[in-house]
Amino acid sequence: MISTGDEHTRPHSSVVVYQSDGEDLYIQTGARTLKARNIT
C-alpha cells in the first residue's frame, strides 16, 4: 500500500492499485475510486 500525502488529515488513507482482466487499473483512496485504462 502507498500512503497518501494527506497523512496530516487522513492517516488511514491508502492507495490500492490492482489490475482487472489485465486491462483495467483501479486506484482507490480513502474517499474516492478512480478507474483508468492501462496503456501498454
N, C-alpha and C positions, 0 to 999 in steps of 0.2 A: 504493500500500500504506500501511496505517496501523500504525505501531509500537505495541506494547502497553506497558502500564505496568510490565511485568515485565522491562524492559531490563536491570535490575541482575542478573537471574538468567538471562534468555534474550535476549541482544542480537539474536539472529537470528529471534526470534519476530515474526510479522506476521499481520495480519488481512486476509483476502481476501473481498470481498463481490461476488457476481455473481448475475444472475438466470437462472433456467432456465424456459423457456416463458413468461416474463413473469409467473409466479405464485409461484415459489419463490425464496427467498433463502438462499444457503448462506454461513455465516460460519465460516471455518476459521482456527484458531490453530495455533501450533506443535505442540500436543499433542492438540487435540480438534476435532471438527467438529460444528457445530450447524445444524439445519435449521429455518427459521422461515417462517411464512406472510406473504406480502406483502399487507397490507390497504390497498386503495385505494378 
